[in-house]
């Protein structure tokens, strides 16, 4: 994730994330049979989890990506 963030502008970078304990199956609540995201359903179903990402305090199960380790000698 850190390497990907390094290639993006600051506003595009992942600041916090959470891994959900669910499997998203095609044709389920979150993904169509053609693998498109059902954005409105996802936003409604996971609204509490999304709000936790923007909270001022870091909540349990919400993580911040680690920085890219320097590859240059010290």
C-alpha positions as CSV (number, residue, x, y, z in Angstrom):
1,X,0.0,0.0,0.0
2,X,2.8,2.4,0.8
3,X,4.4,1.9,-2.6
4,X,1.1,2.6,-4.3
5,X,0.5,5.7,-2.2
6,X,4.0,7.0,-3.2
7,X,2.8,7.1,-6.8
8,X,-0.4,9.1,-6.0
9,X,-1.0,12.7,-5.2
10,X,-1.7,13.4,-1.5
11,X,-5.5,13.7,-2.0
12,X,-5.6,10.3,-3.8
13,X,-3.6,8.4,-1.1
14,X,-5.1,5.9,1.3
15,X,-5.0,7.6,4.7
16,X,-6.9,5.0,6.8
17,X,-8.5,1.6,6.0
18,X,-10.4,-1.2,7.6
19,X,-10.7,-4.9,6.6
20,X,-14.3,-6.1,6.8
21,X,-15.0,-9.6,8.1
22,X,-17.3,-10.3,5.2
23,X,-17.0,-11.9,1.8
24,X,-18.5,-10.0,-1.0
25,X,-20.1,-12.5,-3.5
26,X,-21.2,-11.6,-7.0
27,X,-24.9,-11.1,-6.9
28,X,-24.8,-10.3,-3.2
29,X,-25.5,-7.0,-1.4
30,X,-22.3,-5.3,-2.4
31,X,-21.4,-6.5,-6.0
32,X,-23.6,-7.2,-9.1
33,X,-23.2,-10.4,-11.1
34,X,-21.0,-8.4,-13.5
35,X,-18.7,-7.4,-10.6
36,X,-19.8,-3.8,-10.4
37,X,-19.9,-2.1,-7.0
38,X,-23.3,-1.3,-5.6
39,X,-22.0,2.0,-4.1
40,X,-25.3,3.2,-2.5
41,X,-25.9,-0.1,-0.8
42,X,-22.3,-0.3,0.4
43,X,-22.5,3.3,1.7
44,X,-25.7,2.5,3.6
45,X,-24.7,-0.9,4.9
46,X,-21.3,0.2,6.1
47,X,-22.0,3.8,7.1
48,X,-20.8,3.3,10.7
49,X,-17.5,1.8,9.5
50,X,-17.0,4.6,7.0
51,X,-17.6,7.2,9.7
52,X,-14.9,5.6,11.9
53,X,-12.4,6.2,9.1
54,X,-12.9,9.9,9.4
55,X,-13.0,10.1,13.3
56,X,-10.4,12.2,14.9
57,X,-9.3,9.3,17.1
58,X,-8.1,6.1,15.6
59,X,-10.6,3.4,16.4
60,X,-9.9,-0.4,16.9
61,X,-9.8,-2.2,13.6
62,X,-9.0,1.1,11.7
63,X,-5.5,1.3,10.4
64,X,-3.1,3.8,8.9
65,X,-0.7,2.6,6.2
66,X,3.0,2.4,7.1
67,X,5.4,4.7,5.4
68,X,7.6,3.4,2.6
69,X,10.9,2.3,4.0
70,X,13.9,4.2,2.7
71,X,16.0,2.2,0.2
72,X,18.9,4.6,0.4
73,X,21.9,3.9,2.7
74,X,22.0,6.0,5.9
